[in-house]
Amino acid sequence: MSTNEHEGKPNLNSEENAPARRGEERLTSPVRGTGLFGAQTTGDTSGYGGLVVRGTAPLGSERPYTDPDDPHTAFFDDVADKIEASLGATDVGYGDAVERVVVDRGEITFHVRREALLTLARRLRDDEALRFELCIGVTGVHYPSDTGRELHAVYEFRSITHNRKIRLEVACPDADPHIPSIVSAYPTNDWHEREAWDFFGIVFDGHPALTRIQMPDDWHGHPQRKDYPLGGIPVEYRGAKIPPPDERRSYA
Amino acid sequence: MSTAPTEDYIDASGGDWDQVVEAAQKSSAERLVVNMGPQHPSTHGVLRLILTLDGESVTEARVGIGYLHTGIEKNMEYRTWTQGSTFVTRMDYLTPLFNETAYCLAVEKLLGITDSIPERASVIRVLMMELNRMSSHFVAMATFGMELGATTIMTNGFREREMVLDIFEHITGLRMNHAYVRPGGVSQDLPASAIPKIKELLVEMPKRIKVMRKLLDENPIYLARTRNVAHLNLAGCMALGLTGPLVRASGLAWDLRKAQPYCGYEDYDFDIPVSDGGDVYARYRVRVAEIEQSLRIVQQCMDRLQAGPVMVEDAKIAWPARLAIGPDGLGNSPDHIAHIMGGSMEALIHHFKIVTEGFRVPAGQAYAAVESAKGELGCYAVSDGGPRPYRTHFRDPSFVHLQAVAAMCEGGSVADVVAAVASIDPVMGGVDR
């Protein structure tokens, strides 16, 4: 005899409905692509033109981060503990700073809220238990489908003392593309941040001179964003015309 | 010497030189802003230095880059993962094999096939990278000599490099822009005739290095131009993110080949040359010692070369044909053409699919780094699960190192700027990508 008070109604929270819940999650996950075979018009007879392909929803890894079978992951739990302990000494809590942690392909990525980035960067540099002396730089990635978090800034840090490498990922919306600069902690990031501003339009607040670095000073737009066209002209070779790369058939 | 900027200055960044000289003679200002480059014989390509001079000394040095930006990272997003090799080889054109290997290691990490790369392919990669390290260091020394007016060093350096390039041409078909290292392995096996050529280099090169050392190590003019010039200590190197010969010349034995081995470097026996001079001379000594260590590694590669495949087994990733070397780079494989055109329809479909569509890479992100001749060369790759990169970014060591120009040059004399920039050994193809 069931004691479920919602008898007869689907209980969305119970474990036996897990597959249905996953389906709902699936529908909220970002759209990765639509259509297939380049079919965009009414001439589509394959039926694949209306296909919607969804990417995986962003998931965080659960502790333990260290996989005993993979030596590359050996320090992951330790470094997460050390960061947690180190942030305890500041006014930013670990839970406020780190949204989630992803362990994938033998690398650990800390998704950090932008408000906490500078504090965390300083702790990474100064805390003896962490000692990430070398910042490998920052680069942008544009995910137009990741609504509210379109622009990501990805930082790699290397510790020479402990021979470790971690990655920080900070997201900001297109409408408010501001991320604090960490040049005051890692001067090497000067040009990297200028490049990320130039190519993605991420404004690094507090940067000493955030100007374009690769593109001319009077350039409009940020060329490595996904909504910026590649441009190009068709190439003619022995009578055949080859379209520019961005207009060629895509199998994605 | 005062480093405080004066309000009154003469802008010598171009225009009519008669007017500039006239203004300089009229004015009492000592401060002169000189635009060095972007087209200047001693700036290693299209590098622009904006120098503020007070007499002969540099009070402010700024660097302008971007004159060789070719959009390689963006272009790669519209090509298959395999075609990416062809792009990255053109970034830092003096270290093409490092670019290709860093890229391929990142793609292989994304594919999860790092451990299934055949042993022979890894040995060939190491062999090619170490030869490339030698050729890159020879260019660094040769151009350095030329910029200081020592043309013998220049001709010697380029002559030595030619030996390496001959081997590259023999193996890959091209002297530069090889696209030889591909995701999954290398594009083709070493030809048997390459072995005697490499052995010849192993015999000849130590003599050439000895000549170079004899010419430079204790040369009083060279010492005067390089000792205590463009000094940068270890703290400065770390803050500015410097790696490679620059940080090793400041006393830190940091080398990714030892710290985070890849391609089986943990199995090779070699030393990390270190100097604590922190100046231009120390950087030269580190480079020349690294060439000697590279020779050791090449020798070990020759001993380790065992017969076997040079591409992963997975037919969904591996290029289907064994290509031959043609007169202008890679040529066709007649056997393969006969097979797909006359033998097997499935093979033809497979060939068509993998060449036009390419392979798909599971969604995710990865960072792979190699110790290039210039420092840490990293490749950050993002895949959305499709047959093309979603984003690739290269952390080129020259890009990072050029930030150190101000720290090395300010307060020094204008003649030492040339030495400082040459000791960084920047290649603008890599800086601007």
Boltz contact constraints between the chains, C-beta under 6 A:
constraints:
  - contact:
      token1: [A, 32]
      token2: [B, 384]
      max_distance: 6.0
  - contact:
      token1: [A, 104]
      token2: [B, 364]
      max_distance: 6.0
  - contact:
      token1: [A, 105]
      token2: [B, 109]
      max_distance: 6.0
  - contact:
      token1: [A, 105]
      token2: [B, 366]
      max_distance: 6.0
  - contact:
      token1: [A, 133]
      token2: [B, 238]
      max_distance: 6.0
  - contact:
      token1: [A, 136]
      token2: [B, 378]
      max_distance: 6.0
  - contact:
      token1: [A, 136]
      token2: [B, 395]
      max_distance: 6.0
  - contact:
      token1: [A, 137]
      token2: [B, 395]
      max_distance: 6.0
  - contact:
      token1: [A, 139]
      token2: [B, 393]
      max_distance: 6.0
  - contact:
      token1: [A, 141]
      token2: [B, 382]
      max_distance: 6.0
  - contact:
      token1: [A, 141]
      token2: [B, 391]
      max_distance: 6.0
  - contact:
      token1: [A, 156]
      token2: [B, 367]
      max_distance: 6.0
  - contact:
      token1: [A, 160]
      token2: [B, 254]
      max_distance: 6.0
  - contact:
      token1: [A, 163]
      token2: [B, 259]
      max_distance: 6.0
  - contact:
      token1: [A, 187]
      token2: [B, 239]
      max_distance: 6.0
  - contact:
      token1: [A, 187]
      token2: [B, 240]
      max_distance: 6.0
  - contact:
      token1: [A, 188]
      token2: [B, 240]
      max_distance: 6.0
  - contact:
      token1: [A, 188]
      token2: [B, 241]
      max_distance: 6.0
  - contact:
      token1: [A, 191]
      token2: [B, 403]
      max_distance: 6.0
  - contact:
      token1: [A, 213]
      token2: [B, 66]
      max_distance: 6.0
  - contact:
      token1: [A, 214]
      token2: [B, 66]
      max_distance: 6.0
  - contact:
      token1: [A, 214]
      token2: [B, 69]
      max_distance: 6.0
  - contact:
      token1: [A, 224]
      token2: [B, 74]
      max_distance: 6.0
  - contact:
      token1: [A, 230]
      token2: [B, 78]
      max_distance: 6.0
  - contact:
      token1: [A, 245]
      token2: [B, 78]
      max_distance: 6.0
  - contact:
      token1: [A, 246]
      token2: [B, 78]
      max_distance: 6.0
  - contact:
      token1: [A, 251]
      token2: [B, 357]
      max_distance: 6.0
  - contact:
      token1: [A, 251]
      token2: [B, 387]
      max_distance: 6.0
  - contact:
      token1: [A, 252]
      token2: [B, 386]
      max_distance: 6.0
